[in-house]
Amino acid sequence: MADAGLPTGDAPAPVEHLNIKVTDNNNEVFFKIKRSTQLKKLMDAFCERQGKQSSTVRFLFDGTRVRPEDTPDTLEMADGDTLEVHQEQIGG
């Protein structure tokens, strides 16, 4: 009974919630969300807290733009990962 009933070779179950840091140039906001939650919820909450319109900012994870329908699972995010927020730039 040393293995406590766990099959050998299996990884532990993934953590249900992740702590995600969202940062722009001036602020850092931490969110705790489920792996299956669409990031639109986090994006909207960040914009509301910072007084920004979601249409004027872009969210990036590891240099790739995050879509509202993405989830931490689809982006393979880990606990403590960071989303960067950038002001949308218009023009060339």
C-alpha positions, 0 to 999 in steps of 0.5 A: 500500500505504498502507492496509495492506490495511484496507478504508476506512471500517471501524472497527478491531476491538473489543478482546477484553478490557475492564478494568472497575472495580467499586466500592462505598463503600469499595473498588475492584476491577479486573477484566479480562474478555472482551466475551462473558463473562456478568457473573455471573462478575465479580459472584460474584468481587467478592462473594467478594473482599469477603466479601459474598453476591451476594443482598445487593448490586445492581450498576449500570451507568450507573444501570441494574441489571445482570443476571447474564446481561448481558455487556459487549457487551449493555451496550455497555461500553467499556474502563475503565467502572465498575460500582457496587455497592449494598447491597440495601435492603428496605422502602419 
